[in-house]
Structures are given as structure tokens and as C-alpha cells.
Amino acid sequence: MNEERQLIPLDIAVLTVSDTRVEENDTSGRTLIQRLEEAGHRLAEKRIVPDDVYIIRAVVSHWIADPSVQVVITTGGTGVTGRDGTPEAINILFDKTLEGFGETFRAISFQEIGTSTMQSRAVAGVANGTYIFCLPGSTGACRTGWDRLIKDQLDYRTRPCNLAELMPRLKEK
């Protein structure tokens, strides 16, 4: 951390992808909102949608077209079942993929859940100048993803480098 720098609060949208969750039992979405707000960021919008590639893509496309949304975090739909389609919905939107995110998430997850981590298809990237992080649907995975990866990379004070400081340059040609 570089204490000479000030936190730059970001506007973050949270999308829960699930056929069964509603606001009352969406612990993963609530966990992400609590953590992003505790870190000093702002919730731009929160939605819950079913496991449908086209609905997921439509919501995220709307957010990446909105200049007030700087980051999108999704939870759910990253597994291997027939209904899990978040990576398929999102990968097509990426201008750049952050391969290291999924690799690092699974490496950290391995320490927590062992070989079950290979079932995760967590992905991240940049689309239209907006960071997108797709996490598994479990509350534990959301805690791991935020606490161990996303939080520090969205904090302008993190050294030696962070994703937040690159935001003004994401749309360069």
C-alpha cells in the first residue's frame, strides 16, 4: 500500500446468476456488496438473473455501455453443468482477457477446496473500458475472489501496480 495515495472509489455493478436465488437468499451477492462498500467503493446496481447466456450478456452489455459503471462482478454460472453459461455469455464481450485472474483464483482456491477448484471457470477481462470479474456462485468463492484478488487490484493505493490506475488508459487506441 502506498499511503501517499488516496483511494479512488469506483462504481461497481453486481450480477448474481442463478435459477434459484432471490434477494432473500442471495448471500453471494450480499457478500460482494458488503465487501465493496467496506473497501470504499459504491454499488452502481445489483441484479439477479437466471442462468441464460443471452440474459446475462444483455445485462452486462448494458452496464459496459454505461460510462458510470466502471466494474462488473458476476457470481454464479461458472461451473460445468449444462445451465452454467456465464463465461460463454461474457467472453465474447471482452476486448482483453485477464488470463491471470482465473489461473490465480484457481491456485488460491486449491488451498481452500482442493481439486474441486478445477470445476471453476472463473474469468475476467476488460470490455469497453470496464473491468468484468466472473466468480463462482458460492459465498466462499466470492469471499476468496474479492478478498484475495479483486479488492487490492481495484485499490489505487496498491503497489507496485493495480488495475484501478490503468482505468484512464483502457480505451486507448
Rosetta constraint file for C-alpha pairs under 8 A:
AtomPair CA 1 CA 157 HARMONIC 5.24 0.50
AtomPair CA 1 CA 158 HARMONIC 4.56 0.50
AtomPair CA 1 CA 159 HARMONIC 5.53 0.50
AtomPair CA 2 CA 157 HARMONIC 5.00 0.50
AtomPair CA 2 CA 158 HARMONIC 6.28 0.50
AtomPair CA 2 CA 159 HARMONIC 6.35 0.50
AtomPair CA 3 CA 157 HARMONIC 6.73 0.50
AtomPair CA 4 CA 157 HARMONIC 7.92 0.50
AtomPair CA 5 CA 156 HARMONIC 7.23 0.50
AtomPair CA 5 CA 157 HARMONIC 5.45 0.50
AtomPair CA 6 CA 156 HARMONIC 7.21 0.50
AtomPair CA 6 CA 157 HARMONIC 6.54 0.50
AtomPair CA 7 CA 40 HARMONIC 7.58 0.50
AtomPair CA 7 CA 155 HARMONIC 6.26 0.50
AtomPair CA 7 CA 156 HARMONIC 5.70 0.50
AtomPair CA 7 CA 157 HARMONIC 6.25 0.50
AtomPair CA 8 CA 41 HARMONIC 7.97 0.50
AtomPair CA 8 CA 155 HARMONIC 7.14 0.50
AtomPair CA 8 CA 156 HARMONIC 6.21 0.50
AtomPair CA 9 CA 40 HARMONIC 5.82 0.50
AtomPair CA 9 CA 41 HARMONIC 4.48 0.50
AtomPair CA 9 CA 42 HARMONIC 6.69 0.50
AtomPair CA 10 CA 41 HARMONIC 5.01 0.50
AtomPair CA 10 CA 42 HARMONIC 6.05 0.50
AtomPair CA 10 CA 70 HARMONIC 6.37 0.50
AtomPair CA 10 CA 71 HARMONIC 7.40 0.50
AtomPair CA 10 CA 154 HARMONIC 7.88 0.50
AtomPair CA 11 CA 41 HARMONIC 6.30 0.50
AtomPair CA 11 CA 42 HARMONIC 4.88 0.50
AtomPair CA 11 CA 43 HARMONIC 5.77 0.50
AtomPair CA 11 CA 44 HARMONIC 5.15 0.50
AtomPair CA 11 CA 68 HARMONIC 6.81 0.50
AtomPair CA 11 CA 69 HARMONIC 5.38 0.50
AtomPair CA 11 CA 70 HARMONIC 5.49 0.50
AtomPair CA 11 CA 71 HARMONIC 6.51 0.50
AtomPair CA 12 CA 36 HARMONIC 7.89 0.50
AtomPair CA 12 CA 41 HARMONIC 7.23 0.50
AtomPair CA 12 CA 42 HARMONIC 6.12 0.50
AtomPair CA 12 CA 43 HARMONIC 5.09 0.50
AtomPair CA 12 CA 44 HARMONIC 5.13 0.50
AtomPair CA 12 CA 45 HARMONIC 7.24 0.50
AtomPair CA 12 CA 69 HARMONIC 6.03 0.50
AtomPair CA 12 CA 70 HARMONIC 6.06 0.50
AtomPair CA 12 CA 71 HARMONIC 4.68 0.50
AtomPair CA 12 CA 72 HARMONIC 5.65 0.50
AtomPair CA 12 CA 73 HARMONIC 7.30 0.50
AtomPair CA 13 CA 43 HARMONIC 5.93 0.50
AtomPair CA 13 CA 44 HARMONIC 4.92 0.50
AtomPair CA 13 CA 45 HARMONIC 4.75 0.50
AtomPair CA 13 CA 46 HARMONIC 5.83 0.50
AtomPair CA 13 CA 63 HARMONIC 7.57 0.50
AtomPair CA 13 CA 69 HARMONIC 6.63 0.50
AtomPair CA 13 CA 71 HARMONIC 6.28 0.50
AtomPair CA 13 CA 72 HARMONIC 4.77 0.50
AtomPair CA 13 CA 73 HARMONIC 6.29 0.50
AtomPair CA 14 CA 29 HARMONIC 6.77 0.50
AtomPair CA 14 CA 32 HARMONIC 7.52 0.50
AtomPair CA 14 CA 33 HARMONIC 7.40 0.50
AtomPair CA 14 CA 43 HARMONIC 7.62 0.50
AtomPair CA 14 CA 44 HARMONIC 7.95 0.50
AtomPair CA 14 CA 45 HARMONIC 6.38 0.50
AtomPair CA 14 CA 46 HARMONIC 4.80 0.50
AtomPair CA 14 CA 47 HARMONIC 6.55 0.50
AtomPair CA 14 CA 72 HARMONIC 5.92 0.50
AtomPair CA 14 CA 73 HARMONIC 4.98 0.50
AtomPair CA 14 CA 74 HARMONIC 5.77 0.50
AtomPair CA 14 CA 75 HARMONIC 7.87 0.50
AtomPair CA 15 CA 29 HARMONIC 7.26 0.50
AtomPair CA 15 CA 46 HARMONIC 5.84 0.50
AtomPair CA 15 CA 47 HARMONIC 5.00 0.50
AtomPair CA 15 CA 48 HARMONIC 5.78 0.50
AtomPair CA 15 CA 49 HARMONIC 7.40 0.50
AtomPair CA 15 CA 72 HARMONIC 7.51 0.50
AtomPair CA 15 CA 73 HARMONIC 6.28 0.50
AtomPair CA 15 CA 74 HARMONIC 4.58 0.50
AtomPair CA 15 CA 75 HARMONIC 6.34 0.50
AtomPair CA 16 CA 26 HARMONIC 7.72 0.50
AtomPair CA 16 CA 28 HARMONIC 7.65 0.50
AtomPair CA 16 CA 29 HARMONIC 6.01 0.50
AtomPair CA 16 CA 46 HARMONIC 7.96 0.50
AtomPair CA 16 CA 47 HARMONIC 6.27 0.50
AtomPair CA 16 CA 48 HARMONIC 4.62 0.50
AtomPair CA 16 CA 49 HARMONIC 6.34 0.50
AtomPair CA 16 CA 74 HARMONIC 5.75 0.50
AtomPair CA 16 CA 75 HARMONIC 4.95 0.50
AtomPair CA 16 CA 76 HARMONIC 6.14 0.50
AtomPair CA 16 CA 137 HARMONIC 7.66 0.50
AtomPair CA 17 CA 48 HARMONIC 5.92 0.50
AtomPair CA 17 CA 49 HARMONIC 5.15 0.50
AtomPair CA 17 CA 50 HARMONIC 5.56 0.50
AtomPair CA 17 CA 51 HARMONIC 5.64 0.50
AtomPair CA 17 CA 56 HARMONIC 7.46 0.50
AtomPair CA 17 CA 74 HARMONIC 7.07 0.50
AtomPair CA 17 CA 75 HARMONIC 6.02 0.50
AtomPair CA 17 CA 76 HARMONIC 4.81 0.50
AtomPair CA 17 CA 77 HARMONIC 5.87 0.50
AtomPair CA 17 CA 86 HARMONIC 7.72 0.50
AtomPair CA 17 CA 137 HARMONIC 7.58 0.50
AtomPair CA 18 CA 48 HARMONIC 7.06 0.50
AtomPair CA 18 CA 49 HARMONIC 6.18 0.50
AtomPair CA 18 CA 50 HARMONIC 4.82 0.50
AtomPair CA 18 CA 51 HARMONIC 5.41 0.50
AtomPair CA 18 CA 76 HARMONIC 6.28 0.50
AtomPair CA 18 CA 77 HARMONIC 6.98 0.50
AtomPair CA 19 CA 49 HARMONIC 7.40 0.50
AtomPair CA 19 CA 50 HARMONIC 4.60 0.50
AtomPair CA 19 CA 51 HARMONIC 5.83 0.50
AtomPair CA 20 CA 50 HARMONIC 7.85 0.50
AtomPair CA 21 CA 25 HARMONIC 5.90 0.50
AtomPair CA 21 CA 26 HARMONIC 5.59 0.50
AtomPair CA 21 CA 48 HARMONIC 7.54 0.50
AtomPair CA 22 CA 26 HARMONIC 5.81 0.50
AtomPair CA 22 CA 48 HARMONIC 6.98 0.50
AtomPair CA 23 CA 48 HARMONIC 7.72 0.50
AtomPair CA 26 CA 30 HARMONIC 6.33 0.50
AtomPair CA 27 CA 31 HARMONIC 5.94 0.50
AtomPair CA 27 CA 139 HARMONIC 6.19 0.50
AtomPair CA 28 CA 32 HARMONIC 6.35 0.50
AtomPair CA 28 CA 75 HARMONIC 6.93 0.50
AtomPair CA 28 CA 137 HARMONIC 6.56 0.50
AtomPair CA 28 CA 138 HARMONIC 6.21 0.50
AtomPair CA 28 CA 139 HARMONIC 4.38 0.50
AtomPair CA 28 CA 140 HARMONIC 7.98 0.50
AtomPair CA 28 CA 142 HARMONIC 6.21 0.50
AtomPair CA 29 CA 33 HARMONIC 6.27 0.50
AtomPair CA 29 CA 46 HARMONIC 7.99 0.50
AtomPair CA 29 CA 75 HARMONIC 7.06 0.50
AtomPair CA 30 CA 34 HARMONIC 6.02 0.50
AtomPair CA 31 CA 35 HARMONIC 6.15 0.50
AtomPair CA 31 CA 139 HARMONIC 6.90 0.50
AtomPair CA 31 CA 142 HARMONIC 7.12 0.50
AtomPair CA 31 CA 143 HARMONIC 7.10 0.50
AtomPair CA 32 CA 36 HARMONIC 6.04 0.50
AtomPair CA 32 CA 142 HARMONIC 6.55 0.50
AtomPair CA 32 CA 143 HARMONIC 7.38 0.50
AtomPair CA 32 CA 146 HARMONIC 7.21 0.50
AtomPair CA 33 CA 37 HARMONIC 6.07 0.50
AtomPair CA 33 CA 43 HARMONIC 6.77 0.50
AtomPair CA 34 CA 38 HARMONIC 6.06 0.50
AtomPair CA 35 CA 39 HARMONIC 6.14 0.50
AtomPair CA 35 CA 146 HARMONIC 7.48 0.50
AtomPair CA 36 CA 40 HARMONIC 6.59 0.50
AtomPair CA 36 CA 41 HARMONIC 5.41 0.50
AtomPair CA 36 CA 42 HARMONIC 7.01 0.50
AtomPair CA 36 CA 43 HARMONIC 7.55 0.50
AtomPair CA 36 CA 151 HARMONIC 7.57 0.50
AtomPair CA 37 CA 41 HARMONIC 5.03 0.50
AtomPair CA 37 CA 42 HARMONIC 5.85 0.50
AtomPair CA 37 CA 43 HARMONIC 7.14 0.50
AtomPair CA 39 CA 151 HARMONIC 7.35 0.50
AtomPair CA 44 CA 68 HARMONIC 7.78 0.50
AtomPair CA 44 CA 69 HARMONIC 6.33 0.50
AtomPair CA 49 CA 55 HARMONIC 7.05 0.50
AtomPair CA 49 CA 56 HARMONIC 6.85 0.50
AtomPair CA 50 CA 55 HARMONIC 7.51 0.50
AtomPair CA 50 CA 56 HARMONIC 7.82 0.50
AtomPair CA 51 CA 55 HARMONIC 7.97 0.50
AtomPair CA 51 CA 56 HARMONIC 7.42 0.50
AtomPair CA 51 CA 77 HARMONIC 6.33 0.50
AtomPair CA 51 CA 83 HARMONIC 5.90 0.50
AtomPair CA 51 CA 84 HARMONIC 6.38 0.50
AtomPair CA 51 CA 85 HARMONIC 6.63 0.50
AtomPair CA 51 CA 86 HARMONIC 7.58 0.50
AtomPair CA 52 CA 56 HARMONIC 6.13 0.50
AtomPair CA 52 CA 83 HARMONIC 7.37 0.50
AtomPair CA 52 CA 85 HARMONIC 6.81 0.50
AtomPair CA 53 CA 57 HARMONIC 6.05 0.50
AtomPair CA 53 CA 85 HARMONIC 5.52 0.50
AtomPair CA 53 CA 86 HARMONIC 6.43 0.50
AtomPair CA 53 CA 88 HARMONIC 6.84 0.50
AtomPair CA 53 CA 89 HARMONIC 4.82 0.50
AtomPair CA 54 CA 58 HARMONIC 5.99 0.50
AtomPair CA 54 CA 89 HARMONIC 6.68 0.50
AtomPair CA 55 CA 59 HARMONIC 6.26 0.50
AtomPair CA 56 CA 60 HARMONIC 6.24 0.50
AtomPair CA 56 CA 86 HARMONIC 6.95 0.50
AtomPair CA 56 CA 89 HARMONIC 6.23 0.50
AtomPair CA 56 CA 90 HARMONIC 7.82 0.50
AtomPair CA 57 CA 61 HARMONIC 5.79 0.50
AtomPair CA 57 CA 89 HARMONIC 5.06 0.50
AtomPair CA 57 CA 90 HARMONIC 6.18 0.50
AtomPair CA 58 CA 62 HARMONIC 6.16 0.50
AtomPair CA 59 CA 63 HARMONIC 6.43 0.50
AtomPair CA 60 CA 64 HARMONIC 6.16 0.50
AtomPair CA 60 CA 72 HARMONIC 7.47 0.50
AtomPair CA 60 CA 90 HARMONIC 7.77 0.50
AtomPair CA 61 CA 65 HARMONIC 6.17 0.50
AtomPair CA 61 CA 93 HARMONIC 7.67 0.50
AtomPair CA 62 CA 66 HARMONIC 6.43 0.50
AtomPair CA 63 CA 69 HARMONIC 6.08 0.50
AtomPair CA 63 CA 72 HARMONIC 7.56 0.50
AtomPair CA 64 CA 69 HARMONIC 6.71 0.50
AtomPair CA 64 CA 70 HARMONIC 7.74 0.50
AtomPair CA 64 CA 127 HARMONIC 6.63 0.50
AtomPair CA 64 CA 128 HARMONIC 6.08 0.50
AtomPair CA 64 CA 129 HARMONIC 7.60 0.50
AtomPair CA 64 CA 130 HARMONIC 5.86 0.50
AtomPair CA 65 CA 128 HARMONIC 7.13 0.50
AtomPair CA 69 CA 130 HARMONIC 7.23 0.50
AtomPair CA 70 CA 129 HARMONIC 7.51 0.50
AtomPair CA 70 CA 130 HARMONIC 5.02 0.50
AtomPair CA 70 CA 131 HARMONIC 6.57 0.50
AtomPair CA 71 CA 130 HARMONIC 5.40 0.50
AtomPair CA 71 CA 131 HARMONIC 4.70 0.50
AtomPair CA 71 CA 132 HARMONIC 5.85 0.50
AtomPair CA 71 CA 133 HARMONIC 7.98 0.50
AtomPair CA 72 CA 130 HARMONIC 7.27 0.50
AtomPair CA 72 CA 131 HARMONIC 6.19 0.50
AtomPair CA 72 CA 132 HARMONIC 4.67 0.50
AtomPair CA 72 CA 133 HARMONIC 6.31 0.50
AtomPair CA 73 CA 132 HARMONIC 5.78 0.50
AtomPair CA 73 CA 133 HARMONIC 4.78 0.50
AtomPair CA 73 CA 134 HARMONIC 5.86 0.50
AtomPair CA 73 CA 135 HARMONIC 7.37 0.50
AtomPair CA 74 CA 132 HARMONIC 7.74 0.50
AtomPair CA 74 CA 133 HARMONIC 6.24 0.50
AtomPair CA 74 CA 134 HARMONIC 4.68 0.50
AtomPair CA 74 CA 135 HARMONIC 5.88 0.50
AtomPair CA 75 CA 134 HARMONIC 6.01 0.50
AtomPair CA 75 CA 135 HARMONIC 4.73 0.50
AtomPair CA 75 CA 136 HARMONIC 5.28 0.50
AtomPair CA 75 CA 137 HARMONIC 4.71 0.50
AtomPair CA 75 CA 138 HARMONIC 7.74 0.50
AtomPair CA 75 CA 142 HARMONIC 7.13 0.50
AtomPair CA 76 CA 84 HARMONIC 7.84 0.50
AtomPair CA 76 CA 86 HARMONIC 7.28 0.50
AtomPair CA 76 CA 134 HARMONIC 7.66 0.50
AtomPair CA 76 CA 135 HARMONIC 6.32 0.50
AtomPair CA 76 CA 136 HARMONIC 4.65 0.50
AtomPair CA 76 CA 137 HARMONIC 3.57 0.50
AtomPair CA 76 CA 138 HARMONIC 7.35 0.50
AtomPair CA 77 CA 83 HARMONIC 7.24 0.50
AtomPair CA 77 CA 84 HARMONIC 4.18 0.50
AtomPair CA 77 CA 85 HARMONIC 5.48 0.50
AtomPair CA 77 CA 86 HARMONIC 4.90 0.50
AtomPair CA 77 CA 87 HARMONIC 7.69 0.50
AtomPair CA 77 CA 136 HARMONIC 6.61 0.50
AtomPair CA 77 CA 137 HARMONIC 6.75 0.50
AtomPair CA 78 CA 84 HARMONIC 5.65 0.50
AtomPair CA 78 CA 85 HARMONIC 6.56 0.50
AtomPair CA 78 CA 86 HARMONIC 5.61 0.50
AtomPair CA 78 CA 87 HARMONIC 6.32 0.50
AtomPair CA 78 CA 120 HARMONIC 5.91 0.50
AtomPair CA 78 CA 121 HARMONIC 4.98 0.50
AtomPair CA 78 CA 122 HARMONIC 6.01 0.50
AtomPair CA 78 CA 134 HARMONIC 7.39 0.50
AtomPair CA 78 CA 135 HARMONIC 6.83 0.50
AtomPair CA 78 CA 136 HARMONIC 5.31 0.50
AtomPair CA 78 CA 137 HARMONIC 7.48 0.50
AtomPair CA 79 CA 84 HARMONIC 5.47 0.50
AtomPair CA 79 CA 85 HARMONIC 7.99 0.50
AtomPair CA 79 CA 119 HARMONIC 5.77 0.50
AtomPair CA 79 CA 120 HARMONIC 5.36 0.50
AtomPair CA 79 CA 121 HARMONIC 6.09 0.50
AtomPair CA 79 CA 136 HARMONIC 7.09 0.50
AtomPair CA 80 CA 84 HARMONIC 5.98 0.50
AtomPair CA 80 CA 119 HARMONIC 6.39 0.50
AtomPair CA 80 CA 120 HARMONIC 7.66 0.50
AtomPair CA 80 CA 121 HARMONIC 7.88 0.50
AtomPair CA 85 CA 89 HARMONIC 6.11 0.50
AtomPair CA 86 CA 90 HARMONIC 6.10 0.50
AtomPair CA 86 CA 134 HARMONIC 7.40 0.50
AtomPair CA 87 CA 91 HARMONIC 5.53 0.50
AtomPair CA 87 CA 121 HARMONIC 7.05 0.50
AtomPair CA 87 CA 122 HARMONIC 7.55 0.50
AtomPair CA 87 CA 123 HARMONIC 6.74 0.50
AtomPair CA 87 CA 134 HARMONIC 7.46 0.50
AtomPair CA 88 CA 92 HARMONIC 6.97 0.50
AtomPair CA 89 CA 93 HARMONIC 7.76 0.50
AtomPair CA 90 CA 94 HARMONIC 6.90 0.50
AtomPair CA 91 CA 97 HARMONIC 7.83 0.50
AtomPair CA 93 CA 127 HARMONIC 5.94 0.50
AtomPair CA 94 CA 125 HARMONIC 5.83 0.50
AtomPair CA 94 CA 126 HARMONIC 5.47 0.50
AtomPair CA 94 CA 127 HARMONIC 4.64 0.50
AtomPair CA 94 CA 128 HARMONIC 7.97 0.50
AtomPair CA 95 CA 125 HARMONIC 7.41 0.50
AtomPair CA 95 CA 126 HARMONIC 5.73 0.50
AtomPair CA 95 CA 127 HARMONIC 5.10 0.50
AtomPair CA 95 CA 128 HARMONIC 7.05 0.50
AtomPair CA 96 CA 125 HARMONIC 5.50 0.50
AtomPair CA 96 CA 126 HARMONIC 5.25 0.50
AtomPair CA 96 CA 127 HARMONIC 7.02 0.50
AtomPair CA 97 CA 123 HARMONIC 7.87 0.50
AtomPair CA 97 CA 124 HARMONIC 6.08 0.50
AtomPair CA 97 CA 125 HARMONIC 4.09 0.50
AtomPair CA 97 CA 126 HARMONIC 6.43 0.50
AtomPair CA 98 CA 102 HARMONIC 7.75 0.50
AtomPair CA 98 CA 123 HARMONIC 7.36 0.50
AtomPair CA 98 CA 124 HARMONIC 5.30 0.50
AtomPair CA 98 CA 125 HARMONIC 4.76 0.50
AtomPair CA 98 CA 126 HARMONIC 7.67 0.50
AtomPair CA 99 CA 103 HARMONIC 6.52 0.50
AtomPair CA 99 CA 123 HARMONIC 7.17 0.50
AtomPair CA 99 CA 124 HARMONIC 7.12 0.50
AtomPair CA 99 CA 125 HARMONIC 7.87 0.50
AtomPair CA 100 CA 104 HARMONIC 5.75 0.50
AtomPair CA 101 CA 105 HARMONIC 5.92 0.50
AtomPair CA 101 CA 122 HARMONIC 7.66 0.50
AtomPair CA 101 CA 123 HARMONIC 6.40 0.50
AtomPair CA 101 CA 124 HARMONIC 6.07 0.50
AtomPair CA 101 CA 149 HARMONIC 7.77 0.50
AtomPair CA 102 CA 106 HARMONIC 6.13 0.50
AtomPair CA 102 CA 121 HARMONIC 7.01 0.50
AtomPair CA 102 CA 122 HARMONIC 5.00 0.50
AtomPair CA 102 CA 123 HARMONIC 5.02 0.50
AtomPair CA 102 CA 124 HARMONIC 6.98 0.50
AtomPair CA 103 CA 107 HARMONIC 6.25 0.50
AtomPair CA 104 CA 108 HARMONIC 6.16 0.50
AtomPair CA 105 CA 109 HARMONIC 5.93 0.50
AtomPair CA 105 CA 122 HARMONIC 7.27 0.50
AtomPair CA 105 CA 144 HARMONIC 7.86 0.50
AtomPair CA 105 CA 145 HARMONIC 6.57 0.50
AtomPair CA 105 CA 149 HARMONIC 7.46 0.50
AtomPair CA 106 CA 110 HARMONIC 5.92 0.50
AtomPair CA 106 CA 117 HARMONIC 5.69 0.50
AtomPair CA 106 CA 118 HARMONIC 6.94 0.50
AtomPair CA 106 CA 120 HARMONIC 7.23 0.50
AtomPair CA 106 CA 122 HARMONIC 7.94 0.50
AtomPair CA 107 CA 111 HARMONIC 7.08 0.50
AtomPair CA 108 CA 112 HARMONIC 7.09 0.50
AtomPair CA 108 CA 144 HARMONIC 7.85 0.50
AtomPair CA 109 CA 113 HARMONIC 5.94 0.50
AtomPair CA 109 CA 114 HARMONIC 7.13 0.50
AtomPair CA 109 CA 117 HARMONIC 5.89 0.50
AtomPair CA 109 CA 141 HARMONIC 7.70 0.50
AtomPair CA 109 CA 144 HARMONIC 7.38 0.50
AtomPair CA 110 CA 114 HARMONIC 4.33 0.50
AtomPair CA 110 CA 115 HARMONIC 6.10 0.50
AtomPair CA 110 CA 116 HARMONIC 7.47 0.50
AtomPair CA 110 CA 117 HARMONIC 5.63 0.50
AtomPair CA 113 CA 117 HARMONIC 6.34 0.50
AtomPair CA 116 CA 120 HARMONIC 7.87 0.50
AtomPair CA 120 CA 136 HARMONIC 6.56 0.50
AtomPair CA 121 CA 136 HARMONIC 7.62 0.50
AtomPair CA 122 CA 133 HARMONIC 7.75 0.50
AtomPair CA 122 CA 134 HARMONIC 5.42 0.50
AtomPair CA 122 CA 135 HARMONIC 5.13 0.50
AtomPair CA 122 CA 136 HARMONIC 6.37 0.50
AtomPair CA 123 CA 133 HARMONIC 6.17 0.50
AtomPair CA 123 CA 134 HARMONIC 5.25 0.50
AtomPair CA 123 CA 135 HARMONIC 7.17 0.50
AtomPair CA 124 CA 131 HARMONIC 7.41 0.50
AtomPair CA 124 CA 132 HARMONIC 5.41 0.50
AtomPair CA 124 CA 133 HARMONIC 4.37 0.50
AtomPair CA 124 CA 134 HARMONIC 5.97 0.50
AtomPair CA 125 CA 131 HARMONIC 5.88 0.50
AtomPair CA 125 CA 132 HARMONIC 5.45 0.50
AtomPair CA 125 CA 133 HARMONIC 6.79 0.50
AtomPair CA 126 CA 130 HARMONIC 5.42 0.50
AtomPair CA 126 CA 131 HARMONIC 4.61 0.50
AtomPair CA 126 CA 132 HARMONIC 6.05 0.50
AtomPair CA 126 CA 170 HARMONIC 7.89 0.50
AtomPair CA 127 CA 131 HARMONIC 6.53 0.50
AtomPair CA 127 CA 132 HARMONIC 7.27 0.50
AtomPair CA 128 CA 170 HARMONIC 7.88 0.50
AtomPair CA 128 CA 171 HARMONIC 6.90 0.50
AtomPair CA 129 CA 167 HARMONIC 7.03 0.50
AtomPair CA 129 CA 170 HARMONIC 4.99 0.50
AtomPair CA 129 CA 171 HARMONIC 5.51 0.50
AtomPair CA 130 CA 170 HARMONIC 7.98 0.50
AtomPair CA 135 CA 141 HARMONIC 6.83 0.50
AtomPair CA 135 CA 142 HARMONIC 6.36 0.50
AtomPair CA 135 CA 145 HARMONIC 6.85 0.50
AtomPair CA 136 CA 141 HARMONIC 5.91 0.50
AtomPair CA 136 CA 142 HARMONIC 6.96 0.50
AtomPair CA 137 CA 141 HARMONIC 6.91 0.50
AtomPair CA 137 CA 142 HARMONIC 7.20 0.50
AtomPair CA 138 CA 142 HARMONIC 6.43 0.50
AtomPair CA 139 CA 143 HARMONIC 6.25 0.50
AtomPair CA 140 CA 144 HARMONIC 6.16 0.50
AtomPair CA 141 CA 145 HARMONIC 5.94 0.50
AtomPair CA 142 CA 146 HARMONIC 5.98 0.50
AtomPair CA 143 CA 147 HARMONIC 5.66 0.50
AtomPair CA 143 CA 148 HARMONIC 7.92 0.50
AtomPair CA 144 CA 148 HARMONIC 5.49 0.50
AtomPair CA 144 CA 149 HARMONIC 7.48 0.50
AtomPair CA 145 CA 149 HARMONIC 5.43 0.50
AtomPair CA 145 CA 150 HARMONIC 6.13 0.50
AtomPair CA 146 CA 150 HARMONIC 4.68 0.50
AtomPair CA 146 CA 151 HARMONIC 5.29 0.50
AtomPair CA 147 CA 151 HARMONIC 5.76 0.50
AtomPair CA 147 CA 152 HARMONIC 7.83 0.50
AtomPair CA 148 CA 152 HARMONIC 7.62 0.50
AtomPair CA 149 CA 153 HARMONIC 6.58 0.50
AtomPair CA 150 CA 154 HARMONIC 6.13 0.50
AtomPair CA 151 CA 155 HARMONIC 6.42 0.50
AtomPair CA 152 CA 158 HARMONIC 6.00 0.50
AtomPair CA 152 CA 162 HARMONIC 7.24 0.50
AtomPair CA 153 CA 158 HARMONIC 6.89 0.50
AtomPair CA 153 CA 161 HARMONIC 7.90 0.50
AtomPair CA 153 CA 162 HARMONIC 4.62 0.50
AtomPair CA 153 CA 163 HARMONIC 5.14 0.50
AtomPair CA 153 CA 164 HARMONIC 6.50 0.50
AtomPair CA 154 CA 162 HARMONIC 6.59 0.50
AtomPair CA 154 CA 163 HARMONIC 5.80 0.50
AtomPair CA 154 CA 164 HARMONIC 4.86 0.50
AtomPair CA 155 CA 162 HARMONIC 6.87 0.50
AtomPair CA 155 CA 163 HARMONIC 7.83 0.50
AtomPair CA 155 CA 164 HARMONIC 6.10 0.50
AtomPair CA 156 CA 162 HARMONIC 6.41 0.50
AtomPair CA 156 CA 163 HARMONIC 7.74 0.50
AtomPair CA 156 CA 164 HARMONIC 5.33 0.50
AtomPair CA 156 CA 165 HARMONIC 5.70 0.50
AtomPair CA 157 CA 162 HARMONIC 7.99 0.50
AtomPair CA 158 CA 162 HARMONIC 5.94 0.50
AtomPair CA 161 CA 165 HARMONIC 7.60 0.50
AtomPair CA 162 CA 166 HARMONIC 7.27 0.50
AtomPair CA 163 CA 167 HARMONIC 6.76 0.50
AtomPair CA 166 CA 170 HARMONIC 6.47 0.50
